[in-house]
């Protein structure tokens, strides 16, 4: 009889073959060129169109539609099913002809900011939620700490080995590496303090918001240093929106650095904030 693990592997490899056929097709190369042209400010054959189901994925790829039982296999199956669904949609969704494995970085704190976030108060079956914010009192501001990250080569090799074993020769496996923490300052601010409170803080106790933003910035810089120190930085210019020509040149030794990567951030939490205060509290 076929073992559960072997059944999962068969499911994954069948899907991987389908995904690889698409990823290496002329159609997907046309899509990539479309994104490259736009990001290089060249005139494309037409504007790329990208549909992101985001919160609707739980309805499109339901849990009971997945066949795998092993958690890792199940997550890979879900990812492949999402890519195949997007191919049916027919937009300019793209994916590379390999499975990316992210370099593993250890964090010196149990919780990213030293305090627990997303402590749930209530949830609904339809995805609604409410959670407790970690900074409620003035004293809570001082509990927030900036994490430090360290590259873990052994855990990274283990992750690569697991994927090689799972996918076999159906799909190449490639190490990816970028800083383990980006620039989500406005998101972290809301996570820790809440929208209504931090909007008031900017007017009533601005020094507290500057204090938090300084810690977020230091943590982001530490993450950049950790990625640089690992020596493992790899290109990240082959996905939708971020598909582009190579960004700069590697150094004299052939290594890439963070300046060869895309930078990305969000600022929805500041949409109701004035330009001057956005400059002072976020962009700086």
N, C-alpha and C positions, 0 to 999 in steps of 0.2 A: 504493500500500500504506500501511496505517496504521503510523506509527512506534511503537517501543516506548514512548516517552514518552506518546504520544497514547493508546495502549492502557491504560497505567497510569491516565491521567486519566479515561478512560471507566469503568474499574473503580471508582475512587474516587467518581466522581459518582453512579454507580448506588447505591452503598452509602450515600452521603450523603443521597440522596433518601429511602431507607428509614428512616434514623436520624432525619431531620427530621420525617417523618410521625409517628413515635413520640413524639419530644420535644415536639411541639406538640399531642398528643392529650389528650383529657379524662382518660384513664386516668393519664397521667404527671403531669398537674396535680393529680389526687387524691393521687398518691404524694407530690408535693412538699408539699401541704398537710398530709399525715400527718406528714412530717418537721418542718415548721414548728411544728405544734401540739406535738409532743413537746419540741422545743428551746425553746419558749416556756412550757413547763409547763402547756399547755392539754391537755384530754382529747381525744385523737384518736379517729377512728372505730374504730380498732384499733391495736395496737402495730405499728410498722414492722418488717419482716423483711428482713435484708440478708445475702445469701450472698456471701462473697468467696473465689473459687477460689484466689487467691494463687499458690502454687507449682505448682498444677495447670494453669495456663494453657498451659504448654508442651506439655501433652498434649491439651488441648481445642482450641486453635488451633495446630496444628502448622505448622512452617515450610513443609512441602511442600504445605500446603493454600492458601497465599497465592499470588495471581496476579501481583502487581506485582514488578517487578525493580529499579526505582529505590529506594534505601534510604529516602528520605523517604516516597515513596508507600507503600512496604511497611509502614512504621510506622503510617501513617494507616489503611491497610487493616486492619492488625491491631487497632487501637483500635476501628474500626467493627464488625469481626467480634465482638469481645468484647462490645460493647454489644448487638448483635443476639442473641448467644447468651444473655446475661443476660435479655433480654426473653422468650426461650423458657423460661427457668427460672421466671419469673413472680414473683420477689420484688419488693421495693420499690426496686430499682435505678433510678436516674434519671440523666439527663445533660441538659445545657442545649441549647437550639435554636441552637447556634453552635459553631464550632471555636475553642477557646482557644489563643492564642499568648502564651507567657510572655515578659515583658520580659527582655532579655538584660543580664546584669551580668558584667563582666570581673573576674577574680580576680588579685591581684598575685602569686600564688604558683602554681607549676606544680602542686603538690599542696596540697590544702586546708590541711593542718596543717604544711606545710613538709617533711614526710617522706612517703614513699610507703606507702600501705596496700594491702591486698588483693594482696600479692605472692604469687601462687599457689605452693604446694608440691605439691599434688595435687588432681585433680578426678576425678569419675566421670561416666559417661554419664547416670546418673540424677539428677545435680544435687548430689551430695555434694562437699565441698571442704575443703581445709585451707590456711591461708595463714600467712605469716610476720608476726608483730606487730612494728611499728617500734620500740617501746621495749623493749629487752632488758636494757640496762645502766643504771646510775644516770646516766651521762653522756647517755644518749639522751633523758632527760626535757627537757634544755635545748635539744634540737634542735627541739622543737615550737614553732611560731610561730602567731600569730593572723592570719588573712588579712584583707585589706581589699578591698571590692567597689566597683566604679564602674559606673554605668549607661551602657550603650552604645546610644545612640539609633539610630545607623546600622545596627548589626546587628539591632536590634529591628525597624526599618522593613523591612529585607531579609527577615526571617522572616515579617512580615505580608504582604509582597508575594508571597512564594512560595506562601503558603496561599491568598491571593486568586486567584492564577493557577491553582492546582490545583483549587480548589472552584468557581470561577466564581460563578454565581448559585444554585447548589444549596444552599448553606449559608452564613450570615453568618460572618465572621471577627471575633474580638474580642480585644483586648489584655487580658491579665491581668497583674497585678503585685503581688507580695508580697515580703517580704524573701528574698534568695537563700539564706539559711541560717537554719534554725529553731532548735530547742532540743533537739537530739539528744544531750545530754551523756552519758548512759549508753551509748548506742550508740558514740559516738566513743571513749569510755574503753575499751570492749572492743576496738574496732578497733585502737587504738594499743598497748594494754598486754596484753590477753587477760583473760578472766574470772578464771582462777585467780590470776593475779598481782595484779590490782587489788583483789581481795577480801582478799588478804594485806596489800597496801599500806595499806589503810585502818586496819589494826591496827598494822603494823610501821613504816610511814613515812607517816603521814597527811599530812604537809606536802607530799609529792609529788603526792598526789591533789588537794589544794587548789590546788596550782600549775597542774595541768592544767585543773581546772574553772574557774579564773579566766581562763585563756586561751580556753576554749570560750565563756565568758560574754561576754568582750570581743569575740570574733568575732561572736557573735549580735547584740550591740548595734551593732557596726559595720554589720552587714547591715541592721538596722532603719534606721539613719541613711541608708544608701545608698538604700533604698526610699523613705524620706521625701524625701530630696534630689532624687530623680528626678521627683517630682510626678506620677507615673503610677499610683499605687495605685488598684486597682479592686476591686470587691466580690468576695468568694469564698464566698458563702453559698447556692450553688445546686447543691451536690453531696450525695450520700448522707452521712449522719451530720452533715455541716456545712450542711445545707439549713435555713435559718432565716429569720425576719423580718430586715429590715435591722438591723445592729448599730450603734446610735447614729445620730447625724446628721452630715452633712458640715459642714465649717467654713463661715464666712460667705461665702467665695469659691466654695463648692460643691465643694471638694476633699475627698477622703477621706484618712484617715490610718491608721496601723497599729492604732489603737484601734477602727477600724471593721471589722477583720478577725478571723477566727477565729485563736486560738492553739492549737498542738497540740504534744504531746511524747510520749515513750515512756519506760518505766521497767522493762521486763522484766528487764534485767540486775541490778536491785536487788531482785528478788522474794525473795531469800534473805537480805537485809540487814535488820537491826533497824530499827524506826521511828526511833530516835534517830540512828543512823548515816545513814539515808536522809535525814533532815532536815539533818544536818550536811554531808554530802558531795554531795547531789543537789539537794534542794529549795531550799536557800539560794542 
